[in-house]
């Protein structure tokens, strides 16, 4: 990397002692041994080194020749300059393969769920260990959190807060498993983002410069409620309309209701209740290229639950969701067990009919 230098200030103003001298800077590439002499005016001034600065360093020597009767050459000052062009990458590894933007760029967006872990792979290079200059020996690392507006599910206008910060040298490290650090009221209800930033310290007239700044979105764990069917309720007639409330279902998910005979048993493969299934994200909608990228909240009404209970007995309904987590295995969001006993209703009707027939 080439740099610009003001010769007199770089070499501590040495040439100013002899303003009428012939002066020059000798640049030596310590990696290759190449040498260039760069002539200067009597008052010094700006110059561009002809050789790129190497990792081993380039030696700059300020020479001046005496004036009048003094023809000697004087070495006024020396300066060793090493190349430093800090490079950095931050790879966010989540169980969700979703990515917005280019993973190879400095800014991209990944996502995960509030209860799931992720890993960070941080790599920095091009720094000069042992240098007294912070811009040469380290880069600044910071992690910030931001809680989304729960109505818009957006961070626009929301305040960021610092989670962690520090300086890093040349590193190649993987951190994890990590969990989100958002300051939400509940860990599983977190809704927001964490931003990871690596910054080159200001130097050589260049201000602090962001090297990489990827973002990890954190979405809350989904939940569900069943309305109009209570636990252990007994139905002696047609089951009324049932409302299934899905809240914060993951943007890459398949959520549905199933029913099966018998008490609740986790992992049972039941019958899909028609009209209850909702699919979000391109994985479940490849033909539609669905672009849902935020959690979904909705209510679904089912009028024909009695069609799945043709015989009397105990039944269970479950709200299940499948996501990129746990290899897309179904996760239970809600469960209700109820009983159907039409015999009671039939006996009641029969008794009423018989009593009416006996009346004179």
Secondary structure, 3 states (H helix, E strand, C coil): CCCEEEHHHHCCCHHHHHCCCEEEEEEEECCCCCEEEEEEECCECEEECCCCCCCCCEEEEEEEECCCCCCCEEEEEEEEECCCCCEEEEEEECCCCCCEECCCCCCEEEEEECCCCEEEEEEEECCCCCCCCHHHHCEEEEEEEEECECCCCECCCCCEEEEEEEEECCCEEEEEEECCCCCCCCCCCCCEEEEEEEEECCECCECCEEEEEEEEEEECCCEEEEECCCCCCEECCCCCCEEEEEEEECCCEEEEEEEEECCCCCCCCCEECCCCCEEECCCCCCCCCCCCCCCEEEEEEECCHHHHCCCCEEEEEEEEEECCHHHHCCEEEEEEEEEECHHHHHHHHHHHHHHHHCCC
